[in-house]
Amino acid sequence: MKTTITATELARNLSRILDQLHAEGGEIVIERNSHRIARLVASPGHQSALEAMGDLYRILTGPAGVMWESDARSGPGKETIKKGMRDPWAF
């Protein structure tokens, strides 16, 4: 979704516009006096660091990838990287 709205419309309907942006994604361009002054862009979904880096070992070469995966799966903390975790940005 790419929409252009006036600053006045944004001020009057902020909650509804933010809900729409959250639900549909995309961006909203804000204009004042027919000049673009800002853009609102939907935030990407939330991911933990482990989820975001879950497949890093696949782009590392040979032994470095195997060692990184082993360290990540046995590292400190409550979470560990689960087997079969996929690339969150792949389609």
Secondary structure, DSSP 8 states (H G I E B T S, - for coil): -EEEEEHHHHHHSHHHHHHHHHHH-SEEEEEETTEEEEEEE-------HHHHTTTHHHHS-HHHHHHHHHHHHH-SSS----TT---TT--
